[in-house]
């Protein structure tokens, strides 16, 4: 069971990184796609669930895209590469922490 949880964590972290690179190459298209796939003002549980899952899978990259929205073409790419570099470091740290917790649970339960 913990192996499945590890794969889910890796899939989420990898999809965020992949979306970073998609935003890097196709900024406007990917930002619009994210906005089209979410509800601006969720009113019911379904809309809130869709927004939560979309943010879980792509939200960090979209947030970084919003941060560089007003930069020129070149600086936008430079900042996005900086964000993806920091994201990769943090993703490795988060994965190692969660993996340690899962290993502890495997050993003791």
N, C-alpha and C positions, 0 to 999 in steps of 0.2 A: 504493500500500500504506500509506503513512504517513497518507493521508487517512482510511482505514478505522480506523487506530489512533486518530486524533484523535476520530473519531465514537464509538468504544468508550469512550474516556476521558470524553468529554462525557456519554455515556449513563450511565456509572457515577456520575459526580459529580451529574448531574441526578436520578438515582433516589434518591440519598442525600438530596438537598434535598427532593424530593417526599415521601419517607418522614418527614422531619422535620415537614412540614406535616400529614401524615396523623396522626402521633403528637400533634401540637398539638391537632387537632380531635377525634380518637377515641383518646385515650391508652390506655385499658384494652384495647380491641379490638385495636389494632395491636401492643401489647406481647405480648398473648396469641398473636396470629397469628405473630409472629416466633418465639416459644418453641415453638409447635406445628410450625413449619417446620424446626426444627433438631433434631439428636439430642443429648441431654444428655451422653452418654458415648460418643462415636463409637468403634467397634471395628474397622471395616474401611475400606478405601479409599473405597468409595462414600459411607459416612456422613461421612467426613472431607471429601470433595469437596463434598457438599451443604452442610455447615457452612461451608466456606471460601467458596463462591459466594454463599451467603446473607449472610455477614458482609461480603463484598466489595460487595454491592449495597445492603444495608440496615444494616450493622453500626454505623456511626458514630451514626446516629439512635437505634438501640436502646440503645447505650451511654449517650447523653445521657438517654434515657428512664429508664434505671436510676439515673442520678445524681439525678434529681428525684423518684424514687419516693416518698419520705417527706414531700414538701412538700404543702401544701394546694392546692386546685384553682387558685386565682389565682396563687400563687407558682410553681406547676408551669408554668403557661403563660408567666409572665415569664421564668423560667430557660430554658425551651425556645426562646423568641424570642431570648434572648441567645446560646444555643448555635448557633442557625441563622444568626444574624448573623456570628458568628465563623467558622462553617463556610463560609459563602459567601465570605468574604474569603480564607480559606485555600484553598478550592477554586479560586478565580481565580488565586491565586499558584501553586498546584501545576500547574494547567493551563498557565499561561504558561511555567513551567519545562520541563514535558514537551514543550510545543509548540516551544520553543527547541531542545531536544535533537533533536526530529524534523526541524526545519528544517536544523539543522547536518548531520544524517545525509543529508538529501536533497541538500544542496549538495556534500558531499564524497564520496559513494559512488554 
